[in-house]
């Protein structure tokens, strides 16, 4: 399975539109992060550093002190839109 910018953007936009919870987003990110670590999920090598950073941020999106607000989520979307 391949993780793409579109996959991450879709999850971020769902959270911004309140179609998913912070807990659901964090769970999704944890699953993807560890799948990358275990080699069951791949990404374009150019995207790997960005994806690791974004997934790391999202894994704790439901934790007090690490919660991401709409501005934070929009910043992540903007990073994905940069080429």
N, C-alpha and C positions, 0 to 999 in steps of 0.2 A: 504494500500500500504506500502511496506517495502523499505526503502532506504538502499542500500548496498555500500560497498567499490567500487565494480565494477561500480555502477552508477556514483559515484563521479569521479572515475578514468577516465571513458569514457568522461565526460565533460571536465576534465582537459586536456586530450589528444587531444580532438577536438580543444581546444583553442591553445594548443602548435602547432598543425598542421595547424593552421589558417583556420580551417573549421567553427569556430564560432568567434564571436567578444567578446571583453571584456564586452560590454553591454549585450549580450546574456547570457554570463556566470553569470554575476551579477544578471540578472533577474531570471535565473534558481535557483541560490542560495537563493535569497530572497523568492521565492515561496516555496522551500524546508524547509527553516528555519522556516517560519511561519506555514507551515503544521505540522512540528514537535511540535511547540508551541501549536497548536490547537488540536493536537492529531489525525489528519487525516493521518499522516505519522508516521511510526514506524521504529525503528532501534534496532539492538541488543544492549542490555544495555552496553556491554563492549565497543561498538563503540560510544556511545552517546557523551562523552566529546570531543573526537577527531572530530566527525562530526560537533558538534556545533562550535568548533574553526575554522575548515576549512570553513564551510558555512559562518561564520561571516567574515572571511578574504575575501571570494569570493563576498560577497554582495556589497562590495565597490570596486571591482576590476576595475570598470570603472571610478572611481573618481580620479581626480588629487590628488596627495599626498598619495593615497592609492593604486594606480595601481600596479598590479603584473606583473613582467617581467617573461621571460621564466625560469630563475633560481628559482624564487619564486614558480612558478607552478610546476617545477620539484621537488622541496623540498616537496611540498604537496603530489605529487604522491609517493615520497619515504616514507612519513609518512603513507600513506595508505598501502604500501607494507610491513610495519613492522607489525609483529604479536604480 
